Amino acid sequence: MLLVFGAAYQQPVKYNFAVAREVLKQVYTAERLQPPTSLGSVLGTYATLWGRARSVGYWREVVKSGEWARLGVYAVEAYGIFKVPSLLRFSKA
């Protein structure tokens, strides 16, 4: 039973990663981005994001400044990138 569940779950995960990879390629090309020059810059960026996510003060400022609406739009866009193609794929079946 576990093997069947794993196989059924594996396909949507692979599909979502493929969609994310293609979207990132398009953004990368359109914005003429360059890869990070060091591991430290990547780790620093993720440390900043993680620090903000855990900071109560940051979230208070987001609510006070009204930036929560922009962050909400980004969250809906990110969700839609993965959800809409899978809905379209399942509606054809």
N, CA, C and O atoms as a Tinker XYZ file with bonds, in Angstrom:
   372  protein
     1  N      0.822000   -1.195000    0.000000    73     2
     2  CA     0.000000    0.000000    0.000000    64     1     3
     3  C      0.865000    1.258000    0.000000    63     2     4     5
     4  O      0.565000    2.222000   -0.704000    81     3
     5  N      1.936000    1.247000    0.788000    73     3     6
     6  CA     2.823000    2.407000    0.857000    64     5     7
     7  C      3.499000    2.650000   -0.481000    63     6     8     9
     8  O      3.677000    3.802000   -0.878000    81     7
     9  N      3.878000    1.597000   -1.180000    73     7    10
    10  CA     4.525000    1.728000   -2.478000    64     9    11
    11  C      3.573000    2.356000   -3.491000    63    10    12    13
    12  O      3.994000    3.191000   -4.291000    81    11
    13  N      2.328000    1.979000   -3.473000    73    11    14
    14  CA     1.332000    2.543000   -4.385000    64    13    15
    15  C      1.135000    4.020000   -4.087000    63    14    16    17
    16  O      1.081000    4.830000   -5.012000    81    15
    17  N      1.027000    4.385000   -2.820000    73    15    18
    18  CA     0.863000    5.786000   -2.442000    64    17    19
    19  C      2.069000    6.598000   -2.866000    63    18    20    21
    20  O      1.926000    7.711000   -3.373000    81    19
    21  N      3.255000    6.052000   -2.664000    73    19    22
    22  CA     4.484000    6.753000   -3.042000    64    21    23
    23  C      4.552000    7.000000   -4.536000    63    22    24    25
    24  O      4.974000    8.073000   -4.968000    81    23
    25  N      4.143000    6.024000   -5.329000    73    23    26
    26  CA     4.155000    6.170000   -6.779000    64    25    27
    27  C      3.126000    7.209000   -7.223000    63    26    28    29
    28  O      3.394000    7.997000   -8.130000    81    27
    29  N      1.972000    7.214000   -6.602000    73    27    30
    30  CA     0.930000    8.180000   -6.954000    64    29    31
    31  C      1.336000    9.590000   -6.570000    63    30    32    33
    32  O      0.981000   10.547000   -7.258000    81    31
    33  N      2.061000    9.724000   -5.502000    73    31    34
    34  CA     2.474000   11.040000   -5.031000    64    33    35
    35  C      3.689000   11.544000   -5.794000    63    34    36    37
    36  O      3.897000   12.753000   -5.899000    81    35
    37  N      4.479000   10.643000   -6.319000    73    35    38
    38  CA     5.724000   11.005000   -6.985000    64    37    39
    39  C      5.473000   11.797000   -8.267000    63    38    40    41
    40  O      6.208000   12.744000   -8.547000    81    39
    41  N      4.479000   11.445000   -9.036000    73    39    42
    42  CA     4.224000   12.100000  -10.309000    64    41    43
    43  C      3.901000   13.592000  -10.145000    63    42    44    45
    44  O      4.509000   14.401000  -10.845000    81    43
    45  N      2.977000   14.002000   -9.260000    73    43    46
    46  CA     2.721000   15.438000   -9.108000    64    45    47
    47  C      3.938000   16.212000   -8.602000    63    46    48    49
    48  O      4.142000   17.362000   -8.989000    81    47
    49  N      4.737000   15.600000   -7.750000    73    47    50
    50  CA     5.927000   16.281000   -7.235000    64    49    51
    51  C      6.922000   16.511000   -8.361000    63    50    52    53
    52  O      7.486000   17.599000   -8.484000    81    51
    53  N      7.138000   15.491000   -9.183000    73    51    54
    54  CA     8.045000   15.645000  -10.328000    64    53    55
    55  C      7.520000   16.708000  -11.285000    63    54    56    57
    56  O      8.290000   17.508000  -11.815000    81    55
    57  N      6.221000   16.714000  -11.501000    73    55    58
    58  CA     5.614000   17.700000  -12.394000    64    57    59
    59  C      5.811000   19.112000  -11.851000    63    58    60    61
    60  O      6.178000   20.017000  -12.600000    81    59
    61  N      5.571000   19.306000  -10.556000    73    59    62
    62  CA     5.739000   20.631000   -9.957000    64    61    63
    63  C      7.187000   21.102000  -10.044000    63    62    64    65
    64  O      7.436000   22.281000  -10.295000    81    63
    65  N      8.146000   20.197000   -9.841000    73    63    66
    66  CA     9.551000   20.577000   -9.980000    64    65    67
    67  C      9.880000   20.943000  -11.422000    63    66    68    69
    68  O     10.654000   21.870000  -11.660000    81    67
    69  N      9.306000   20.230000  -12.384000    73    67    70
    70  CA     9.540000   20.537000  -13.791000    64    69    71
    71  C      8.971000   21.914000  -14.141000    63    70    72    73
    72  O      9.609000   22.690000  -14.853000    81    71
    73  N      7.779000   22.213000  -13.643000    73    71    74
    74  CA     7.175000   23.525000  -13.884000    64    73    75
    75  C      8.037000   24.622000  -13.261000    63    74    76    77
    76  O      8.302000   25.639000  -13.903000    81    75
    77  N      8.468000   24.429000  -12.043000    73    75    78
    78  CA     9.308000   25.424000  -11.375000    64    77    79
    79  C     10.611000   25.629000  -12.135000    63    78    80    81
    80  O     11.062000   26.763000  -12.295000    81    79
    81  N     11.216000   24.551000  -12.602000    73    79    82
    82  CA    12.465000   24.656000  -13.349000    64    81    83
    83  C     12.272000   25.485000  -14.618000    63    82    84    85
    84  O     13.100000   26.340000  -14.931000    81    83
    85  N     11.182000   25.238000  -15.351000    73    83    86
    86  CA    10.935000   25.971000  -16.591000    64    85    87
    87  C     10.637000   27.449000  -16.331000    63    86    88    89
    88  O     11.098000   28.318000  -17.071000    81    87
    89  N      9.873000   27.727000  -15.286000    73    87    90
    90  CA     9.585000   29.127000  -14.942000    64    89    91
    91  C     10.867000   29.847000  -14.558000    63    90    92    93
    92  O     11.102000   30.975000  -14.992000    81    91
    93  N     11.690000   29.209000  -13.756000    73    91    94
    94  CA    12.953000   29.824000  -13.355000    64    93    95
    95  C     13.873000   30.042000  -14.547000    63    94    96    97
    96  O     14.577000   31.051000  -14.598000    81    95
    97  N     13.883000   29.131000  -15.497000    73    95    98
    98  CA    14.694000   29.320000  -16.699000    64    97    99
    99  C     14.226000   30.549000  -17.474000    63    98   100   101
   100  O     15.045000   31.338000  -17.945000    81    99
   101  N     12.908000   30.710000  -17.608000    73    99   102
   102  CA    12.379000   31.858000  -18.345000    64   101   103
   103  C     12.704000   33.167000  -17.635000    63   102   104   105
   104  O     13.088000   34.144000  -18.278000    81   103
   105  N     12.553000   33.192000  -16.327000    73   103   106
   106  CA    12.873000   34.395000  -15.556000    64   105   107
   107  C     14.369000   34.693000  -15.657000    63   106   108   109
   108  O     14.766000   35.844000  -15.843000    81   107
   109  N     15.183000   33.667000  -15.536000    73   107   110
   110  CA    16.633000   33.798000  -15.591000    64   109   111
   111  C     17.058000   34.419000  -16.923000    63   110   112   113
   112  O     17.902000   35.315000  -16.957000    81   111
   113  N     16.470000   33.938000  -18.014000    73   111   114
   114  CA    16.805000   34.449000  -19.337000    64   113   115
   115  C     16.272000   35.858000  -19.536000    63   114   116   117
   116  O     16.995000   36.723000  -20.030000    81   115
   117  N     15.025000   36.106000  -19.164000    73   115   118
   118  CA    14.403000   37.412000  -19.376000    64   117   119
   119  C     15.083000   38.515000  -18.564000    63   118   120   121
   120  O     15.213000   39.641000  -19.044000    81   119
   121  N     15.508000   38.211000  -17.364000    73   119   122
   122  CA    16.128000   39.206000  -16.496000    64   121   123
   123  C     17.645000   39.281000  -16.677000    63   122   124   125
   124  O     18.314000   40.090000  -16.032000    81   123
   125  N     18.180000   38.438000  -17.553000    73   123   126
   126  CA    19.628000   38.370000  -17.794000    64   125   127
   127  C     20.394000   38.213000  -16.482000    63   126   128   129
   128  O     21.363000   38.923000  -16.210000    81   127
   129  N     19.932000   37.274000  -15.696000    73   127   130
   130  CA    20.539000   37.030000  -14.393000    64   129   131
   131  C     21.827000   36.240000  -14.544000    63   130   132   133
   132  O     22.054000   35.571000  -15.552000    81   131
   133  N     22.662000   36.332000  -13.522000    73   131   134
   134  CA    23.910000   35.578000  -13.485000    64   133   135
   135  C     23.919000   34.731000  -12.226000    63   134   136   137
   136  O     23.332000   35.103000  -11.210000    81   135
   137  N     24.587000   33.595000  -12.301000    73   135   138
   138  CA    24.637000   32.756000  -11.100000    64   137   139
   139  C     25.415000   33.445000   -9.989000    63   138   140   141
   140  O     26.259000   34.296000  -10.271000    81   139
   141  N     25.155000   33.100000   -8.743000    73   139   142
   142  CA    25.895000   33.694000   -7.637000    64   141   143
   143  C     27.387000   33.370000   -7.769000    63   142   144   145
   144  O     27.765000   32.305000   -8.259000    81   143
   145  N     28.214000   34.299000   -7.326000    73   143   146
   146  CA    29.653000   34.112000   -7.465000    64   145   147
   147  C     30.254000   33.317000   -6.314000    63   146   148   149
   148  O     31.382000   32.836000   -6.417000    81   147
   149  N     29.515000   33.175000   -5.222000    73   147   150
   150  CA    30.052000   32.418000   -4.102000    64   149   151
   151  C     28.924000   31.755000   -3.314000    63   150   152   153
   152  O     27.771000   32.185000   -3.349000    81   151
   153  N     29.292000   30.719000   -2.620000    73   151   154
   154  CA    28.331000   30.043000   -1.754000    64   153   155
   155  C     27.902000   30.962000   -0.622000    63   154   156   157
   156  O     26.767000   30.883000   -0.151000    81   155
   157  N     28.800000   31.828000   -0.184000    73   155   158
   158  CA    28.484000   32.768000    0.893000    64   157   159
   159  C     27.344000   33.706000    0.545000    63   158   160   161
   160  O     26.532000   34.038000    1.408000    81   159
   161  N     27.271000   34.138000   -0.713000    73   159   162
   162  CA    26.176000   35.032000   -1.108000    64   161   163
   163  C     24.837000   34.296000   -1.092000    63   162   164   165
   164  O     23.816000   34.869000   -0.712000    81   163
   165  N     24.841000   33.038000   -1.501000    73   163   166
   166  CA    23.604000   32.237000   -1.468000    64   165   167
   167  C     23.164000   32.018000   -0.028000    63   166   168   169
   168  O     22.001000   32.225000    0.317000    81   167
   169  N     24.110000   31.597000    0.808000    73   167   170
   170  CA    23.785000   31.351000    2.215000    64   169   171
   171  C     23.343000   32.630000    2.912000    63   170   172   173
   172  O     22.438000   32.599000    3.747000    81   171
   173  N     23.970000   33.752000    2.580000    73   171   174
   174  CA    23.583000   35.034000    3.176000    64   173   175
   175  C     22.164000   35.431000    2.814000    63   174   176   177
   176  O     21.420000   35.943000    3.651000    81   175
   177  N     21.791000   35.194000    1.561000    73   175   178
   178  CA    20.431000   35.521000    1.113000    64   177   179
   179  C     19.397000   34.679000    1.852000    63   178   180   181
   180  O     18.392000   35.204000    2.333000    81   179
   181  N     19.642000   33.374000    1.942000    73   179   182
   182  CA    18.700000   32.512000    2.649000    64   181   183
   183  C     18.673000   32.807000    4.142000    63   182   184   185
   184  O     17.625000   32.682000    4.776000    81   183
   185  N     19.800000   33.192000    4.707000    73   183   186
   186  CA    19.825000   33.571000    6.126000    64   185   187
   187  C     18.977000   34.814000    6.360000    63   186   188   189
   188  O     18.269000   34.907000    7.363000    81   187
   189  N     19.048000   35.766000    5.439000    73   187   190
   190  CA    18.231000   36.979000    5.548000    64   189   191
   191  C     16.746000   36.645000    5.455000    63   190   192   193
   192  O     15.944000   37.119000    6.259000    81   191
   193  N     16.384000   35.824000    4.468000    73   191   194
   194  CA    14.978000   35.437000    4.315000    64   193   195
   195  C     14.467000   34.688000    5.541000    63   194   196   197
   196  O     13.366000   34.958000    6.021000    81   195
   197  N     15.263000   33.751000    6.046000    73   195   198
   198  CA    14.864000   32.979000    7.218000    64   197   199
   199  C     14.754000   33.881000    8.445000    63   198   200   201
   200  O     13.832000   33.736000    9.246000    81   199
   201  N     15.692000   34.805000    8.587000    73   199   202
   202  CA    15.649000   35.733000    9.721000    64   201   203
   203  C     14.408000   36.601000    9.704000    63   202   204   205
   204  O     13.787000   36.831000   10.742000    81   203
   205  N     14.043000   37.089000    8.512000    73   203   206
   206  CA    12.821000   37.902000    8.404000    64   205   207
   207  C     11.581000   37.075000    8.701000    63   206   208   209
   208  O     10.666000   37.541000    9.381000    81   207
   209  N     11.549000   35.863000    8.199000    73   207   210
   210  CA    10.374000   35.010000    8.416000    64   209   211
   211  C     10.158000   34.724000    9.898000    63   210   212   213
   212  O      9.019000   34.571000   10.340000    81   211
   213  N     11.231000   34.653000   10.663000    73   211   214
   214  CA    11.126000   34.342000   12.098000    64   213   215
   215  C     10.959000   35.582000   12.965000    63   214   216   217
   216  O     10.637000   35.463000   14.147000    81   215
   217  N     11.171000   36.768000   12.405000    73   215   218
   218  CA    11.163000   37.999000   13.190000    64   217   219
   219  C      9.739000   38.550000   13.360000    63   218   220   221
   220  O      9.058000   38.860000   12.383000    81   219
   221  N      9.317000   38.660000   14.595000    73   219   222
   222  CA     8.001000   39.246000   14.887000    64   221   223
   223  C      7.982000   40.720000   14.494000    63   222   224   225
   224  O      6.973000   41.223000   13.998000    81   223
   225  N      9.097000   41.408000   14.715000    73   223   226
   226  CA     9.193000   42.829000   14.356000    64   225   227
   227  C      9.025000   43.057000   12.864000    63   226   228   229
   228  O      8.384000   44.020000   12.444000    81   227
   229  N      9.599000   42.172000   12.068000    73   227   230
   230  CA     9.456000   42.286000   10.614000    64   229   231
   231  C      7.988000   42.161000   10.222000    63   230   232   233
   232  O      7.495000   42.949000    9.415000    81   231
   233  N      7.285000   41.179000   10.784000    73   231   234
   234  CA     5.881000   40.977000   10.427000    64   233   235
   235  C      5.001000   42.121000   10.920000    63   234   236   237
   236  O      4.016000   42.471000   10.269000    81   235
   237  N      5.348000   42.701000   12.058000    73   235   238
   238  CA     4.605000   43.888000   12.524000    64   237   239
   239  C      4.767000   45.030000   11.542000    63   238   240   241
   240  O      3.798000   45.719000   11.224000    81   239
   241  N      5.996000   45.240000   11.053000    73   239   242
   242  CA     6.256000   46.302000   10.089000    64   241   243
   243  C      5.539000   46.030000    8.759000    63   242   244   245
   244  O      5.046000   46.956000    8.114000    81   243
   245  N      5.486000   44.768000    8.359000    73   243   246
   246  CA     4.771000   44.407000    7.134000    64   245   247
   247  C      3.293000   44.767000    7.257000    63   246   248   249
   248  O      2.706000   45.324000    6.329000    81   247
   249  N      2.700000   44.451000    8.389000    73   247   250
   250  CA     1.281000   44.757000    8.598000    64   249   251
   251  C      1.068000   46.262000    8.684000    63   250   252   253
   252  O      0.122000   46.797000    8.106000    81   251
   253  N      1.957000   46.945000    9.413000    73   251   254
   254  CA     1.804000   48.395000    9.604000    64   253   255
   255  C      1.983000   49.162000    8.295000    63   254   256   257
   256  O      1.273000   50.139000    8.058000    81   255
   257  N      2.908000   48.741000    7.451000    73   255   258
   258  CA     3.192000   49.459000    6.214000    64   257   259
   259  C      2.236000   49.092000    5.077000    63   258   260   261
   260  O      2.198000   49.780000    4.057000    81   259
   261  N      1.475000   48.026000    5.241000    73   259   262
   262  CA     0.571000   47.597000    4.181000    64   261   263
   263  C      1.248000   46.708000    3.151000    63   262   264   265
   264  O      0.644000   46.367000    2.134000    81   263
   265  N      2.485000   46.335000    3.401000    73   263   266
   266  CA     3.213000   45.478000    2.475000    64   265   267
   267  C      2.654000   44.054000    2.444000    63   266   268   269
   268  O      2.990000   43.275000    1.552000    81   267
   269  N      1.811000   43.717000    3.402000    73   267   270
   270  CA     1.226000   42.384000    3.458000    64   269   271
   271  C      0.442000   42.072000    2.188000    63   270   272   273
   272  O      0.379000   40.918000    1.766000    81   271
   273  N     -0.160000   43.103000    1.570000    73   271   274
   274  CA    -0.936000   42.879000    0.348000    64   273   275
   275  C     -0.017000   42.415000   -0.785000    63   274   276   277
   276  O     -0.363000   41.501000   -1.533000    81   275
   277  N      1.141000   43.041000   -0.908000    73   275   278
   278  CA     2.101000   42.656000   -1.945000    64   277   279
   279  C      2.610000   41.237000   -1.701000    63   278   280   281
   280  O      2.720000   40.441000   -2.634000    81   279
   281  N      2.918000   40.928000   -0.453000    73   279   282
   282  CA     3.376000   39.584000   -0.123000    64   281   283
   283  C      2.275000   38.553000   -0.384000    63   282   284   285
   284  O      2.563000   37.434000   -0.810000    81   283
   285  N      1.041000   38.917000   -0.136000    73   283   286
   286  CA    -0.078000   38.023000   -0.416000    64   285   287
   287  C     -0.235000   37.746000   -1.900000    63   286   288   289
   288  O     -0.518000   36.617000   -2.300000    81   287
   289  N     -0.053000   38.776000   -2.718000    73   287   290
   290  CA    -0.117000   38.585000   -4.170000    64   289   291
   291  C      0.991000   37.644000   -4.625000    63   290   292   293
   292  O      0.757000   36.760000   -5.449000    81   291
   293  N      2.199000   37.832000   -4.090000    73   291   294
   294  CA     3.307000   36.928000   -4.435000    64   293   295
   295  C      2.988000   35.496000   -4.036000    63   294   296   297
   296  O      3.293000   34.563000   -4.779000    81   295
   297  N      2.384000   35.315000   -2.886000    73   295   298
   298  CA     2.046000   33.972000   -2.423000    64   297   299
   299  C      0.996000   33.327000   -3.334000    63   298   300   301
   300  O      1.099000   32.142000   -3.654000    81   299
   301  N     -0.001000   34.093000   -3.747000    73   299   302
   302  CA    -1.033000   33.558000   -4.642000    64   301   303
   303  C     -0.428000   33.221000   -6.009000    63   302   304   305
   304  O     -0.780000   32.207000   -6.612000    81   303
   305  N      0.482000   34.072000   -6.494000    73   303   306
   306  CA     1.145000   33.787000   -7.766000    64   305   307
   307  C      1.958000   32.495000   -7.677000    63   306   308   309
   308  O      1.903000   31.653000   -8.573000    81   307
   309  N      2.706000   32.352000   -6.598000    73   307   310
   310  CA     3.524000   31.147000   -6.428000    64   309   311
   311  C      2.637000   29.907000   -6.343000    63   310   312   313
   312  O      2.962000   28.870000   -6.921000    81   311
   313  N      1.542000   30.008000   -5.640000    73   311   314
   314  CA     0.605000   28.884000   -5.541000    64   313   315
   315  C      0.021000   28.557000   -6.913000    63   314   316   317
   316  O     -0.074000   27.390000   -7.293000    81   315
   317  N     -0.365000   29.588000   -7.648000    73   315   318
   318  CA    -0.971000   29.396000   -8.963000    64   317   319
   319  C     -0.035000   28.765000   -9.968000    63   318   320   321
   320  O     -0.476000   27.999000  -10.826000    81   319
   321  N      1.257000   29.071000   -9.880000    73   319   322
   322  CA     2.229000   28.492000  -10.799000    64   321   323
   323  C      2.187000   26.972000  -10.721000    63   322   324   325
   324  O      2.342000   26.291000  -11.734000    81   323
   325  N      1.978000   26.441000   -9.523000    73   323   326
   326  CA     1.960000   24.992000   -9.356000    64   325   327
   327  C      0.555000   24.405000   -9.465000    63   326   328   329
   328  O      0.397000   23.281000   -9.943000    81   327
   329  N     -0.447000   25.127000   -9.040000    73   327   330
   330  CA    -1.789000   24.551000   -8.945000    64   329   331
   331  C     -2.540000   24.574000  -10.276000    63   330   332   333
   332  O     -3.161000   23.573000  -10.637000    81   331
   333  N     -2.503000   25.670000  -11.006000    73   331   334
   334  CA    -3.291000   25.790000  -12.233000    64   333   335
   335  C     -2.913000   24.730000  -13.266000    63   334   336   337
   336  O     -3.808000   24.091000  -13.819000    81   335
   337  N     -1.610000   24.513000  -13.553000    73   335   338
   338  CA    -1.299000   23.454000  -14.531000    64   337   339
   339  C     -1.776000   22.073000  -14.097000    63   338   340   341
   340  O     -2.207000   21.281000  -14.935000    81   339
   341  N     -1.707000   21.775000  -12.811000    73   339   342
   342  CA    -2.170000   20.459000  -12.376000    64   341   343
   343  C     -3.691000   20.355000  -12.484000    63   342   344   345
   344  O     -4.211000   19.281000  -12.787000    81   343
   345  N     -4.405000   21.441000  -12.245000    73   343   346
   346  CA    -5.861000   21.415000  -12.425000    64   345   347
   347  C     -6.216000   21.207000  -13.883000    63   346   348   349
   348  O     -7.143000   20.461000  -14.197000    81   347
   349  N     -5.492000   21.858000  -14.774000    73   347   350
   350  CA    -5.758000   21.701000  -16.191000    64   349   351
   351  C     -5.444000   20.270000  -16.643000    63   350   352   353
   352  O     -6.179000   19.692000  -17.445000    81   351
   353  N     -4.364000   19.711000  -16.131000    73   351   354
   354  CA    -3.978000   18.354000  -16.507000    64   353   355
   355  C     -5.042000   17.354000  -16.039000    63   354   356   357
   356  O     -5.403000   16.445000  -16.786000    81   355
   357  N     -5.546000   17.515000  -14.807000    73   355   358
   358  CA    -6.540000   16.570000  -14.288000    64   357   359
   359  C     -7.917000   16.777000  -14.907000    63   358   360   361
   360  O     -8.706000   15.834000  -14.968000    81   359
   361  N     -8.221000   17.981000  -15.366000    73   359   362
   362  CA    -9.539000   18.217000  -15.964000    64   361   363
   363  C     -9.652000   17.566000  -17.339000    63   362   364   365
   364  O    -10.756000   17.282000  -17.803000    81   363
   365  N     -8.509000   17.327000  -17.998000    73   363   366
   366  CA    -8.531000   16.673000  -19.308000    64   365   367
   367  C     -8.698000   15.172000  -19.195000    63   366   368   369
   368  O     -9.090000   14.515000  -20.160000    81   367
   369  N     -8.406000   14.624000  -18.025000    73   367   370
   370  CA    -8.465000   13.162000  -17.862000    64   369   371
   371  C     -9.872000   12.648000  -17.740000    63   370   372
   372  O    -10.079000   11.443000  -17.598000    81   371
